[in-house]
């Protein structure tokens, strides 16, 4: 087994990347490339894939009032549209390694990008008379579900590919990959509403995001088709994480941070707009909030790994995130940039701290992979209830204030479980 010193050393170099294929026999081969130039090309493709993994969430949020009004969406559908993609992140997380063993990680990743592109193209389609006058709703639901499934596949496979193919550049590639994901959310939040105002159509504002996905699909195609397929068997190694109290504490911490993270993606722009902020400014505030998340995610893992345990930092960033969310809803509007900044720094640090615990609470790579699967499956699956509850509370009361009460509770619970999971113990 790998020692704890090695695990913590990995974290200090900036790598919290977990290999989803680590249990396979024979071991997954490196991606076939012709030389350094092809390897650099592969790296660019992986970063560009990351640049498409969060715009789905933030782009719809940026024009949600326009979509709801102009497409005549019923209230329940708005809740479903903001919840389903996050739920699917958890549902498809356990399926991904199975597909990778059968078809190869690169080909599954290519299929995921094809599915993402198709989903983004489908979302704004008007079914019209062809679906009994159902309008945009069927395509919105189907396209959003396709996007959620595709992103789930990419979420699981990308870290392992980066770790496997760039072992001597983990700090650089890990940083570029995580930065690209945050940038994806910021771009979706910041540019969707300006496209809407320029074109006057929310459908075009959403269709725009199919373009970068299609470009990356074409760029990655020659890499994926070049790979061979090898049937792999699963070797069950490592601790049974489902029986570990430490694993459950870390997973519940992940659930609570996911509730706040994806609720922010889905609802922060509508919250601000309901408070009187215009669409362009609301999108800009969300984009800046996400950029600050990026800063938090860059510095928090290294800081967390320096401590003997992570109780203090987990507690602080959980309270920062909950406070930022609540104050964005009920705090003085004149200070909305401050509240969004608090939310952004807190959420980025909180997410990074939760993911860093995968490495800090396990003694070997196999256990880390199992804990990662548990955290993604349960964390995203149950964490999607955050967006669901915010939507239902708003539908029932016509106000986001009850959501402020909800995230007061969620933030406090995250602090409690952050403290408990931050103790210097291991999944055994």
C-alpha positions in Angstrom: 0.0 0.0 0.0 1.1 3.6 -0.6 2.1 5.4 2.6 0.4 8.5 3.9 3.5 10.6 3.1 3.2 9.7 -0.5 -0.5 10.5 -0.5 0.0 13.9 1.1 2.9 14.6 -1.2 0.7 14.0 -4.2 -1.8 16.6 -2.8 0.9 19.2 -2.2 1.9 19.0 -5.8 -1.6 20.0 -6.8 -2.9 16.6 -7.9 -6.2 15.4 -6.5 -6.8 13.5 -9.6 -8.2 10.0 -9.1 -7.9 7.2 -11.7 -11.3 5.5 -12.2 -9.5 2.7 -14.1 -7.1 1.7 -11.3 -8.9 -1.6 -10.5 -8.5 -2.9 -14.1 -6.5 -5.9 -15.2 -4.6 -5.6 -17.5 -3.8 -2.0 -16.5 -5.2 0.6 -18.9 -2.5 1.6 -21.4 -1.4 5.2 -22.1 -3.3 7.0 -24.9 -1.6 6.2 -28.2 0.2 9.3 -29.5 2.9 9.7 -32.1 5.3 12.0 -30.1 5.6 15.1 -28.0 3.5 17.2 -30.4 0.7 14.7 -30.4 0.9 14.5 -26.6 0.6 18.2 -26.4 -2.4 18.0 -28.8 -4.0 15.4 -26.4 -3.4 17.8 -23.5 -5.1 20.7 -25.3 -8.1 18.4 -26.2 -8.5 17.3 -22.5 -8.4 20.9 -21.3 -10.9 22.0 -24.0 -13.2 19.2 -22.9 -13.1 20.6 -19.4 -14.0 24.0 -20.9 -17.4 22.5 -21.9 -18.5 20.9 -18.6 -20.3 23.6 -16.7 -21.7 26.0 -19.3 -24.8 23.8 -19.5 -25.7 24.8 -15.9 -24.9 28.5 -16.0 -26.1 29.3 -19.5 -29.7 28.2 -18.8 -29.6 30.0 -15.4 -28.6 33.2 -17.1 -31.7 33.4 -19.3 -34.1 31.3 -17.1 -36.7 34.1 -16.7 -36.8 34.6 -20.5 -37.0 30.8 -21.2 -39.8 30.4 -18.6 -41.9 33.3 -19.9 -41.4 32.9 -23.7 -41.6 29.1 -23.8 -44.5 29.1 -21.4 -42.9 26.6 -19.1 -44.9 25.2 -16.2 -43.4 25.7 -12.8 -42.6 22.1 -12.2 -40.5 21.9 -15.4 -38.2 24.7 -14.2 -37.4 22.7 -11.1 -36.8 19.6 -13.1 -34.5 21.4 -15.6 -32.3 22.7 -12.8 -32.3 19.4 -10.9 -32.0 16.6 -13.5 -28.5 17.3 -14.9 -27.0 17.3 -11.3 -28.9 14.1 -10.4 -27.5 12.4 -13.5 -24.0 13.3 -12.5 -24.5 10.9 -9.6 -26.5 8.3 -11.5 -23.9 7.8 -14.3 -20.8 8.0 -12.1 -20.8 4.3 -11.3 -21.6 3.3 -14.9 -18.6 5.1 -16.4 -15.8 2.7 -15.4 -17.9 -0.2 -16.7 -18.2 1.5 -20.1 -14.5 2.4 -20.1 -13.5 -1.3 -19.5 -15.6 -2.3 -22.5 -14.9 0.4 -25.0 -11.8 2.2 -23.7 -11.7 5.5 -21.9 -10.9 7.6 -24.9 -13.8 6.3 -27.0 -16.3 6.7 -24.1 -15.0 10.3 -23.7 -15.6 10.8 -27.5 -19.1 9.4 -27.2 -19.7 11.7 -24.2 -18.7 14.8 -26.2 -21.0 13.6 -29.1 -23.9 13.2 -26.6 -23.1 16.6 -25.0 -23.1 18.3 -28.5 -26.4 16.6 -29.4 -28.0 17.6 -26.1 -26.9 21.3 -26.5 -28.3 21.3 -30.1 -31.6 19.7 -28.9 -32.3 21.9 -25.9 -33.7 25.0 -27.7 -35.7 23.0 -30.4 -39.4 23.8 -30.7 -41.3 20.5 -31.1 -44.4 22.4 -32.1 -47.2 20.6 -33.7 -45.1 17.4 -34.0 -45.5 16.8 -30.3 -49.1 17.8 -29.9 -48.3 21.5 -29.5 -45.9 20.7 -26.6 -43.6 23.5 -27.7 -40.0 23.7 -26.3 -40.5 21.6 -23.2 -39.8 18.0 -24.5 -36.6 19.1 -26.2 -35.5 21.1 -23.2 -36.0 18.1 -20.9 -34.4 15.6 -23.3 -31.5 17.8 -24.2 -30.8 18.7 -20.6 -30.8 15.1 -19.6 -28.4 14.2 -22.4 -26.1 16.9 -21.3 -26.2 15.7 -17.7 -25.3 12.2 -18.6 -22.5 13.3 -20.9 -20.9 15.5 -18.2 -21.1 12.7 -15.7 -19.0 10.5 -18.0 -16.5 13.2 -18.5 -16.3 14.0 -14.8 -15.2 10.5 -14.0 -12.9 9.8 -16.9 -11.0 13.1 -17.4 -9.0 13.1 -14.1 -7.8 9.6 -14.7 -6.7 10.3 -18.3 -4.8 13.5 -17.1 -3.1 11.5 -14.4 -2.3 8.5 -16.6 -1.0 10.4 -19.7 0.8 13.3 -18.0 2.5 11.8 -14.9 5.3 14.3 -15.0 3.1 17.3 -15.5 0.3 16.6 -13.0 0.6 20.0 -11.4 0.3 21.9 -14.7 -2.3 19.7 -16.3 -4.4 19.3 -13.1 -4.4 23.1 -12.7 -5.3 23.7 -16.4 -8.1 21.1 -16.2 -9.7 22.4 -13.1 -9.3 26.0 -14.2 -11.0 25.1 -17.5 -14.0 23.7 -15.7 -14.5 26.8 -13.6 -14.0 29.0 -16.7 -16.7 27.0 -18.5 -19.2 28.0 -15.8 -18.0 31.7 -15.8 -18.3 31.9 -19.6 -21.8 30.4 -19.6 -22.9 32.9 -16.9 -21.3 35.9 -18.4 -22.0 35.6 -22.2 -25.4 34.0 -22.5 -27.5 37.0 -21.6 -25.5 39.4 -23.9 -26.1 36.9 -26.8 -29.8 37.0 -25.9 -29.9 40.8 -26.0 -27.9 40.9 -29.2 -30.2 38.3 -31.0 -33.5 38.8 -29.1 -33.9 35.0 -29.0 -33.1 32.8 -26.0 -32.9 29.8 -28.3 -29.8 31.3 -30.1 -28.3 32.2 -26.7 -28.4 28.5 -25.8 -27.5 27.1 -29.2 -24.2 29.1 -29.1 -22.8 26.6 -26.5 -23.1 23.7 -28.9 -20.4 25.3 -31.1 -17.4 24.8 -28.7 -18.6 21.3 -27.9 -18.8 20.4 -31.6 -15.3 21.8 -32.2 -13.8 19.8 -29.4 -15.7 16.7 -30.6 -14.0 17.1 -34.0 -10.6 17.8 -32.5 -10.7 14.7 -30.2 -12.1 12.4 -32.9 -8.7 11.4 -34.5 -7.2 10.7 -31.0 -10.1 8.5 -29.9 -10.4 6.4 -33.1 -6.7 5.7 -33.0 -7.0 3.7 -29.7 -7.3 0.0 -29.5 -9.8 -1.8 -27.3 -8.8 -4.3 -24.7 -11.2 -6.2 -22.5 -10.4 -5.6 -18.9 -11.3 -7.4 -15.7 -12.0 -5.8 -12.3 -9.7 -6.5 -9.4 -11.4 -5.7 -6.2 -8.7 -4.1 -4.1 -8.7 -1.6 -1.3 -11.1 -1.0 1.6 -14.8 -1.4 1.4 -15.6 2.3 1.7 -19.4 1.7 2.1 -18.7 0.2 5.6 -16.4 3.1 6.7 -17.7 5.8 9.0 -14.9 8.1 7.8 -16.0 7.5 4.2 -19.6 8.4 5.1 -18.6 11.6 6.9 -16.5 12.7 3.9 -19.4 11.8 1.5 -22.0 13.7 3.5 -19.6 16.7 3.5 -19.6 16.3 -0.3 -23.4 16.1 -0.5 -23.8 19.4 1.4 -21.2 21.2 -0.7 -22.8 19.9 -3.8 -26.2 21.2 -2.6 -24.8 24.7 -2.4 -22.5 24.5 -5.4 -25.1 23.5 -8.0 -27.8 25.6 -6.4 -25.5 28.6 -7.0 -25.1 27.6 -10.7 -28.8 27.1 -11.1 -30.3 29.9 -9.0 -27.9 32.7 -8.2 -28.7 34.6 -11.4 -32.5 34.3 -11.0 -32.1 35.3 -7.3 -30.3 38.5 -8.3 -32.7 39.3 -11.1 -35.7 38.9 -8.8 -34.0 41.4 -6.4 -33.9 43.9 -9.3 -30.5 43.4 -10.8 -30.7 43.5 -14.6 -29.8 40.4 -16.6 -26.4 41.5 -17.9 -25.2 42.6 -14.5 -26.6 39.5 -12.9 -24.7 37.3 -15.4 -21.5 39.3 -14.7 -21.9 39.0 -11.0 -22.2 35.2 -11.3 -19.2 35.1 -13.7 -17.1 37.0 -11.2 -18.3 34.7 -8.4 -17.2 31.7 -10.4 -13.8 33.2 -11.2 -13.3 33.7 -7.5 -14.3 30.0 -7.1 -11.4 29.3 -9.4 -9.0 31.1 -7.1 -10.3 29.3 -4.1 -10.0 25.9 -5.8 -6.3 26.7 -6.7 -5.1 27.6 -3.3 -7.3 25.6 -0.9 -5.9 22.0 -1.6 -2.3 23.0 -0.9 -3.3 24.9 2.2 -5.4 22.0 3.5 -2.6 19.6 3.0 -0.2 21.7 5.1 -2.3 21.3 8.2 -2.1 18.3 10.5 -5.9 18.0 10.0 -8.5 19.9 8.0 -11.1 20.6 10.7 -10.5 24.4 10.8 -10.3 25.1 7.1 -13.3 22.8 6.3 -15.4 24.6 8.9 -14.4 28.1 7.8 -15.0 27.6 4.1 -18.4 25.9 4.8 -19.5 28.9 6.8 -18.2 31.3 4.2 -20.2 29.5 1.5 -23.5 29.3 3.5 -23.1 33.0 4.5 -22.4 34.1 1.0 -25.4 32.3 -0.3 -27.8 33.6 2.4 -26.6 37.2 2.1 -27.0 37.1 -1.7 -30.7 36.5 -1.0 -31.4 38.7 2.0 -28.4 40.9 2.5 -28.3 44.6 1.5 -28.3 44.8 -2.3 -25.7 47.6 -2.3 -23.2 45.0 -1.1 -24.2 42.3 -3.5 -20.7 42.1 -5.0 -19.3 41.5 -1.6 -21.8 38.7 -0.9 -21.1 37.1 -4.3 -17.3 37.3 -3.7 -17.8 35.7 -0.3 -19.8 32.9 -1.9 -17.3 32.5 -4.7 -14.2 32.2 -2.6 -16.0 30.0 -0.1 -17.6 27.6 -2.6 -14.4 27.2 -4.6 -12.4 26.4 -1.5 -15.2 24.2 -0.1 -15.4 22.0 -3.3 -11.6 21.7 -3.4 -11.4 20.8 0.3 -14.0 18.1 -0.2 -12.2 16.6 -3.2 -8.8 16.8 -1.4 -10.1 14.6 1.4 -10.2 11.8 -1.2 -6.4 11.7 -1.1 -5.9 12.8 2.5 -8.3 10.2 4.0 -7.1 7.1 2.1 -3.8 5.2 2.2 -3.7 3.8 -1.4 -4.9 4.6 -4.9 -7.5 1.8 -5.0 -9.3 3.0 -1.9 -9.1 6.6 -3.2 -10.8 5.5 -6.4 -13.6 3.7 -4.5 -14.1 6.7 -2.2 -14.2 9.0 -5.2 -16.9 6.8 -6.8 -18.9 6.8 -3.6 -18.6 10.6 -3.2 -19.6 11.3 -6.8 -22.5 8.8 -6.9 -24.0 9.8 -3.5 -22.7 13.4 -3.5 -24.2 14.5 -6.8 -27.2 12.2 -6.6 -28.3 13.4 -3.2 -26.7 16.9 -3.6 -29.1 17.6 -6.5 -31.9 18.0 -3.9 -30.4 21.4 -3.2 -31.6 22.8 -6.6 -34.8 20.8 -6.2 -35.6 22.3 -2.8 -34.8 25.9 -3.9 -37.1 25.5 -6.9 -39.9 24.0 -4.9 -39.7 26.6 -2.1 -39.8 29.4 -4.7 -42.8 27.8 -6.4 -44.6 27.4 -3.1 -43.9 30.9 -1.7 -43.0 33.1 -4.7 -39.9 34.2 -2.9 -36.2 33.0 -2.5 -36.2 34.0 1.2 -37.1 30.5 2.4 -34.1 29.3 0.4 -32.0 31.5 2.6 -33.3 29.7 5.6 -32.5 26.4 3.9 -28.9 27.3 3.2 -28.4 28.6 6.7 -29.1 25.1 7.8 -27.1 23.5 4.9 -24.1 25.7 5.6 -24.1 24.9 9.4 -24.4 21.1 8.6 -21.5 21.4 6.1 -19.5 23.0 8.9 -20.3 20.2 11.3 -19.5 17.4 8.8 -16.5 19.3 7.5 -15.1 19.4 11.1 -15.8 15.7 11.5 -14.4 14.6 8.2 -11.4 16.9 8.7 -10.0 14.8 11.6 -6.7 13.1 10.9 -8.1 9.6 10.3 -8.3 7.2 7.4 -10.8 5.1 5.6 -10.2 1.6 6.9 
